[in-house]
Every structure is written in C-alpha cells, then in structure tokens.
Amino acid sequence: MEQTVSSVQESDVSSTASTVDRHAYHAGMVAGALTLICLLGLVKDLYAVLKTGGRGQLVLGFLMIRYSSVERVWFGYRFTGTAAWLATFPHLVLYATAIYGLIRLRRWVWYLLFAYVLYIPLSECTFAFLYPLGYLTDHPYDASVVRAEWFFVLVSLPLELLTAGLLWWYRDLFVR
C-alpha cells in the first residue's frame, strides 16, 4: 500500500515537472525568437547609420532585411533626411537593450518588449492614416500604395498582437 502511494506521488511530481519544463521551454523559444528579431533590427539599423543617405536590402543567408537611413517612422510620424538618420539611434538603443535584457534574463525586459510590441501596431495604423490617406499632407498616395500599406497593416497586426499575447502568456517566467 505504501509503495503504491509513493509511486502515485512520484508520477504527480514528474508530470508537474514536465509541465513546468514545457512552459519554460516555450517561454525560452519566445525569448530566443525575440532576441533574433532584435539582433536583426540592430544589424539593420547599424547598417542604416553607417550608410547614410541610402536604402536597400541586406541579405543574410536566407533572410533579406530592408534598411533605410532616409526615412524612419516614430509614433506614426515620418522622419526624413537627417532627422531620419538621427531617429535611428533610439532604435539602436532599444534593440541593444532588449537583447541584453533577454540574454541576461532581466525582469524589466518584459515590460520594455510588451510596451514596444503594443506600440508598433499603433504607430503603423497612425502612419497608414496620416500619410497614405493624406490626412497629414493633403496629398493621398496612389491607390495601389494605399492598398499595399493597409495590406501590410492587416498582415503584421495579427503577428504583433500574437507576440504581445505570447509575452503576456509567459509573463510569469519573465517577471519573477
């Protein structure tokens, strides 16, 4: 009888341990993916800072990343020229800080990433209203560009909200 009770307790402990390990594993996968995204953003923005007045693509194996030092969007507002180049530096700091926080498992990184991931769709939608539709400039873009901008918002919005949802789901492991 005593042996049966201890084997039941051991199976409960092992199933609980595997559940916790699986949860931690998935949180680690999310953290690793976010670290990769931040690293790619850091490389892209470093390239934009070093190649002033240009835009193009960086090809890293199977990844192609677009960069631009002539245009940057913050809070839905488009910066161009020198202002765009200067606006690259906050991105560099943000990405580098996020990478450091994710690798060193800092508690504050969850708050930083969660706020930034929620900021991105707000900035995208604000930009899509202000510029392609012409509300800020009184010069709407061509209809094909407007469709492309809103298609980008429709594709990226669920992915960004999914990322925010995953951060929220695994917040117990990020914020201890």
C-alpha positions as CSV (number, residue, x, y, z in Angstrom):
1,M,0.0,0.0,0.0
2,E,2.8,2.4,0.9
3,Q,4.6,1.6,-2.3
4,T,1.5,2.4,-4.4
5,V,1.1,5.8,-2.7
6,S,4.7,6.8,-3.3
7,S,4.5,5.8,-7.0
8,V,1.4,7.9,-7.4
9,Q,3.2,10.8,-5.7
10,E,6.2,10.3,-8.0
11,S,4.1,10.3,-11.1
12,D,2.3,13.5,-10.0
13,V,5.7,15.2,-9.3
14,S,7.1,14.1,-12.7
15,S,4.0,15.3,-14.6
16,T,4.2,18.6,-12.8
17,A,7.9,18.9,-13.6
18,S,7.3,18.2,-17.3
19,T,4.5,20.7,-17.4
20,V,6.8,23.4,-15.8
21,D,9.6,22.4,-18.1
22,R,7.4,22.6,-21.2
23,H,6.1,26.0,-20.2
24,A,9.7,27.2,-19.6
25,Y,10.8,25.7,-22.9
26,H,8.1,27.6,-24.8
27,A,8.9,30.8,-23.0
28,G,12.6,30.3,-23.9
29,M,11.6,29.8,-27.5
30,V,9.7,33.1,-27.5
31,A,12.6,34.8,-25.8
32,G,15.0,33.4,-28.4
33,A,12.8,34.4,-31.3
34,L,12.5,38.0,-29.9
35,T,16.3,38.1,-29.4
36,L,16.8,37.1,-33.0
37,I,14.4,39.8,-34.2
38,C,16.1,42.4,-32.1
39,L,19.5,41.3,-33.3
40,L,18.3,41.6,-36.9
41,G,16.9,45.0,-36.2
42,L,20.2,46.1,-34.6
43,V,22.2,44.9,-37.6
44,K,19.8,46.6,-40.0
45,D,19.9,49.9,-38.1
46,L,23.7,49.8,-37.7
47,Y,23.9,49.4,-41.5
48,A,21.5,52.3,-42.0
49,V,23.6,54.5,-39.7
50,L,26.9,53.6,-41.5
51,K,25.4,54.0,-44.9
52,T,23.9,57.5,-44.7
53,G,21.6,58.7,-47.3
54,G,20.7,55.2,-48.6
55,R,18.3,52.4,-48.6
56,G,18.5,48.8,-49.8
57,Q,18.5,45.2,-48.7
58,L,20.8,43.2,-46.5
59,V,21.0,39.5,-47.4
60,L,21.9,37.3,-44.5
61,G,21.7,33.7,-45.8
62,F,18.0,33.1,-46.4
63,L,17.0,36.4,-44.8
64,M,16.6,39.6,-46.6
65,I,16.2,42.7,-44.5
66,R,15.3,46.2,-45.9
67,Y,17.0,49.2,-44.4
68,S,16.7,52.9,-44.9
69,S,18.6,55.8,-43.5
70,V,16.5,58.3,-45.4
71,E,13.1,57.5,-43.8
72,R,12.1,56.5,-40.3
73,V,8.7,56.3,-38.6
74,W,8.2,57.0,-34.9
75,F,4.7,57.2,-33.3
76,G,3.2,57.2,-36.8
77,Y,5.2,60.3,-37.9
78,R,7.6,60.0,-40.8
79,F,11.1,61.5,-40.4
80,T,13.2,62.1,-43.5
81,G,16.8,63.1,-44.2
82,T,19.0,64.0,-41.2
83,A,16.0,63.6,-38.8
84,A,15.5,60.0,-40.0
85,W,19.2,59.3,-39.5
86,L,19.1,60.7,-36.0
87,A,15.9,58.8,-35.3
88,T,17.8,55.6,-36.0
89,F,19.7,55.9,-32.7
90,P,16.8,55.3,-30.4
91,H,16.1,52.1,-32.3
92,L,19.7,51.0,-31.8
93,V,19.4,51.6,-28.1
94,L,16.1,49.9,-27.9
95,Y,17.3,46.8,-29.7
96,A,20.6,46.6,-27.9
97,T,18.8,47.0,-24.5
98,A,16.2,44.3,-25.4
99,I,19.0,41.9,-26.5
100,Y,20.9,42.5,-23.3
101,G,17.8,42.1,-21.1
102,L,16.7,38.9,-22.9
103,I,20.1,37.2,-22.7
104,R,20.7,38.3,-19.1
105,L,17.1,37.3,-18.1
106,R,16.3,40.7,-16.7
107,R,12.9,41.3,-15.3
108,W,12.4,44.8,-16.9
109,V,12.9,43.4,-20.4
110,W,9.3,42.0,-20.3
111,Y,7.9,45.5,-19.7
112,L,10.1,47.0,-22.4
113,L,9.1,44.4,-25.0
114,F,5.5,44.3,-24.1
115,A,5.1,48.1,-24.4
116,Y,7.1,48.2,-27.7
117,V,5.1,45.3,-29.2
118,L,1.9,47.1,-28.4
119,Y,3.3,50.4,-29.7
120,I,4.2,49.0,-33.1
121,P,0.6,48.5,-34.4
122,L,-0.5,51.8,-33.0
123,S,2.4,53.5,-34.9
124,E,1.6,51.5,-38.1
125,C,-2.1,52.4,-38.1
126,T,-1.3,56.1,-37.3
127,F,1.1,56.2,-40.2
128,A,-1.4,54.5,-42.5
129,F,-4.0,57.1,-41.7
130,L,-1.7,60.1,-41.7
131,Y,0.3,59.5,-44.9
132,P,-1.2,57.1,-47.4
133,L,-4.7,58.5,-46.9
134,G,-3.3,62.1,-47.0
135,Y,-4.8,63.3,-43.7
136,L,-1.5,65.0,-42.6
137,T,-0.2,66.0,-46.0
138,D,-3.4,66.7,-48.0
139,H,-1.8,64.6,-50.8
140,P,-3.0,61.0,-50.7
141,Y,-0.8,58.3,-52.1
142,D,-1.7,56.4,-55.2
143,A,-4.5,53.8,-54.6
144,S,-2.1,50.9,-55.2
145,V,0.3,52.3,-52.5
146,V,-2.6,52.8,-50.1
147,R,-3.8,49.2,-50.7
148,A,-0.2,47.9,-50.1
149,E,0.1,49.9,-46.8
150,W,-3.1,48.6,-45.5
151,F,-2.3,45.1,-46.6
152,F,0.9,45.4,-44.6
153,V,-1.0,46.5,-41.5
154,L,-3.5,43.7,-41.9
155,V,-0.7,41.1,-42.2
156,S,1.5,42.5,-39.5
157,L,-1.2,43.4,-36.9
158,P,-2.1,39.8,-36.0
159,L,1.5,38.8,-35.8
160,E,2.3,41.7,-33.4
161,L,-0.7,41.0,-31.3
162,L,0.2,37.3,-31.2
163,T,3.7,38.3,-30.0
164,A,2.1,40.5,-27.3
165,G,-0.2,37.6,-26.4
166,L,2.8,35.2,-26.1
167,L,4.6,37.7,-23.9
168,W,1.5,38.0,-21.7
169,W,1.1,34.3,-21.6
170,Y,4.7,33.7,-20.4
171,R,5.0,36.8,-18.2
172,D,5.3,34.6,-15.1
173,L,8.6,33.4,-16.3
174,F,9.8,36.8,-17.5
175,V,8.7,38.7,-14.4
176,R,9.6,36.9,-11.3
